[in-house]
Amino acid sequence: MTQRQKFIVIGICIAPILIGLWIILSDQTGIHSPLSLKKIGLVQINDVIMESDSYVKQLRAFREDDAIAGVLLRIDSPGGASAPSQEIFKEVYKFRECKKPVFVSIGNMAASGGYYIASAASKIFANPSSITGSIGAIVELPQYNKLLDKIGVSMRVIKSGELKDLGSPQRDMTAKEKQLFQGIVSDIYEQFLSDVCLARSLNIAIIRPIADGRIFTGSQALKIGLIDTLGGYEDASDYIKTFLNLPEKTAIIEKKPKESYLRSLIFGELAHKFPFLKNSYSPAGPYFLFHGGF
């Protein structure tokens, strides 16, 4: 082997080491070279929130991925079930521990459970006409005992305790049952309010009077500290790149689980033509959900 060939072989062996050192040093000094491959994660929460697993998995994957510098959370939801909303809130809040920013972009609406989740972020963007707020909890119970009486249908109930058929739609609710349900809703509401005030560094005594389920436009929410700035998705996207000192063309990626073809067909194509398919089944329980006509 000639001297020149030896130099070429040594160069080939050393090159990967030098490139690796360059990438490491670039990240430590905050200079993001093209080879650092830093990206922005994107999680989209649309429609009524009935589960948390898919969103939690996406958020966790971004939190544990060193190539992800920050996360954009796009919310367009009236809220949903209380426990899933709470679980997603906690997952977003965990990003504070790893020093990765999460910026929320509110679309048409982030109300009730949607706002609960947004409050855990580092910064909230909303359009001036976006609808947000609706801090509160609700339990809705159908009641069709009068209809059953008209058609001559009755139910025989054998139960182990007085409250075993709590909330039954087949009879009127007792005063004791109403009090019990009110206690549950009030406790869940206090959890919601406390978490929002903690995450947003808000005075709970000041926020409580307006945390009665009412909604706000983005412009109104800005004045009372529920959001941080007015702007749309592109504004939030540009801001997070500037905040993290990333190039303008930094990739924004999703890690959304793939849906089965049948589920995609039913809840995608068919739901556009038959909207009732989206909400054909709502599990019983408390909700952080805005029931307005927007």
N, C-alpha and C positions, 0 to 999 in steps of 0.2 A: 504493500500500500504506500503510495506516494505521500509526501508531506501535505500536499494540497488536499488529498482525499481524507487525510486524518483530520484536518481543520474542518472540513465539511461535515464529517461524522460527529465531531465534538459540538459543532454549531447546532446540528439537528437535535442532539441530546440536551443541550443547555437551553435552547429556545423555549420549550414549554415551561421550564422553571422560571425564566425571566418574565414570561407573560403572566404567570401566576402571581409572582411578586408584584408586578405592575398593577394587577387588578386589586390585590389586597391593599397596597399602599394608596391606590386611588380612592377606595372606599373609606379608608381611615382618615384621609385628608378632606373628604367631602367632595372630591372632584369626580364626577361620574363619567368615566370614559365610555366610549361606545362598547367596549368589551365588558363593562361591568353588568350590562344587561338588566339593569333595574327596571321594574315594571310597576304599574298601578293595578291593583285588584278592583274588580267591579262586582258588586252584589246588588241585584235588583229585587225589591220586594213589591209585588203588584197584587192588587185585589185583596180580598178578606184573608186575614191571617188565621189559618186553622191548624197549622203545624209549624214546628220550629226546626226539625231535623235537617232539612236540606239547607236552610239558611245558616244554621250553626256549623254544619260541616264546611260550607264555603268559607265562612269567616275564619274558622279555625285553621283551615288549609292556608289561607293568606297570612294569618298571624305567625304560623310556624315556617313559612317559606322565606328564606333570607333574600331571595331575589325580589320580593315584594317590598317596596319602600313605603307604601301607604294604600289606603282603600277608599274608593268612592262607593257610597251607599245611596242608591237611587230608590226613593220610597214614593209610591203612589197607591195609598191604601187608606181605607176608612177605619182600620184597626181590625180587631178580631178577638179570638179567645184569649183570656187573661194569662194563663200559664205559658203558652207559646210566646206571647209578646214579651213576657218577663224573661224567659230564657234567652231570647235573641238580644234583649237589652243587656243582660249580663255578659253575653259573648262579645258584644261591641265594647262594653266597658273594660274588658280585659286587655284591649289594645293599649290602654294607658300604661300598663305594666311593661310592655315591650317597646314603648316609645315610638310606636307607629301611629301616625295620625289617621283618623277616619273622618272624612268629610261627607256630610249628608246633603243630597240635592233633593228637595221636595218637589214633586211634579204637581199634578192637579190637587192632590190631597195627601196629607199625613196627619190624620186625626186619631185621637184616642190611642189605641195600641200602636198605631203608626208613629204618633208623636212620642210615645213612651220610648220606642226604640231609638228614634232620632236624638232624643235628649242625651243619650250616652256618648254621642260623637264629639269629636274635637271642635267641630264647627258645623253650623247648619245654614245652608243656603235655601231660600224659598223665593218663588216668584211673587211679585206684589199681590197677585190675585189668587195665589195658592190658598187652600183652606187647611188650617191646622188647629192645634189645641184640642178641645173636647176632652179635657182631663176628667175622667170619671169612670165608674164601673156600673154595669147593668146586668140584671137577670130578667129574662122574659120567659113567662110560663103560659102556655096555651090553656084555655079553659073551655071545654065543650060539654059540660054536664047538662046545660039547659037544652042543647040540641038533642042529647041522648034521652032526656025526659020526654021531648016531643015525639020521638019515634019509638018510645017504649023500650029503650035499652038501659039496663042497669048493670053494675058490677058488684060482685061479692068479693070483699077484701078481707083476708085473714092475715093479720100481721103480728109480729113479735113485740112491737112497741108502738107507742102513740104516734111517733113521727116517722115510722118506717115508710109510709107512702107520702112523705113530705112533697108538696108541690103537685100532687095528683091533679090532672086536668078533669077528672071525673066528679069533682065536688068543689064546693067553695072553700077557699083558704081560711083557716082560723086566725084569730088575732095573734095567737102564740106563734103560728107558723110565719106570719108576716114579720113579726119581731125577729125571729130567728134569721130569716132571709135578709132582713135589713142589717143585722149584725154582720153577716158574711160579706155583703156588698160594701158596707162601711169599712171593714177591715182591709179588704182588697183595695179599696179606694185610697186608704191611708198609705198603703205600700207604694202605690202608683205615685202619689203626690210626694212622698218622702224621697223616692228614687230620683224623680225629676229634679227636685230642689237640690239634692246632693250632687247629681251629675252636672247641673247647670250653675251651681253655686248661687242659688236663689234663696231669698228669705221666705220660709214657708208661711209666715204670718202675712206677708204681703201678697203671695200668690194664691193662698187659700180662697179669698173672696171671689177671684175670677176663675178658680178651678172648680166650677159647678157644672161642667159639661158643655159650656158655651164654646163656640168656635170663633176663630179669628182669621182675617186675611193675612197674607204674609206681611203686608205693611203694618197692620195692627200688632202682629206678633213681635215685630222688630222693636216697637216702642216699649213693650213690656218685658223684653228680654227672653222671650221664648225661642227666638232664632237669633242668628248673629249678623246676617247680611242678606240683602236682596240680590237675586240672580238665579239663572237657570243652570241646567246641567253643564253647558259649555263653560260658564263662568266658574263653576266648582272644579271642573276638569283643569282649566288653565291655572287656577289658583293653587291647586295641590301640587302641580308640577313646579310652579315658581317657588312655593313654600319649601319643597324638597330639593330645589336646585337641580331639577331634571330637565333634559332636552325637551323641546316642544313636541317632538315626534315620539316621545316615550310611549311604549305600547300599553294599552289598557285591556286587561284580559279578564275573562270570567272562568270560574271553575264550577259551572252549573252541572249538576248530575243529569245524565241523559234520561229522558222520559221514554217509556215504552210507546210503541206506535199507537196502540189502542188508546192509551190515556191522552196522548197528544191529539188524536183524532177527536175524542169526546170533549176534552176541555179546551181544545184549540179551535179547530174549524167549526164543529157543531155548536159550541157554546156561543159563537158570534151570531149564529142564526137563531139559536134557542137559548136565550140568556138564563132561563130558569134552571138549566143543567148545572150552572156554576154553583148555585146555592140550594141545590135540591135537598141537601142534608146538612143540618147544623146541630152538632152534638149539644146536649144539655150542659149548662154550666154558666159561670160568670163570664162576661165579655168586657173588653175595652173597645167599644164599637160605636161609631157615630151613625145614627140612622136618619140623616138629613136627606134632602132631595137634590143634592148636587151630583 
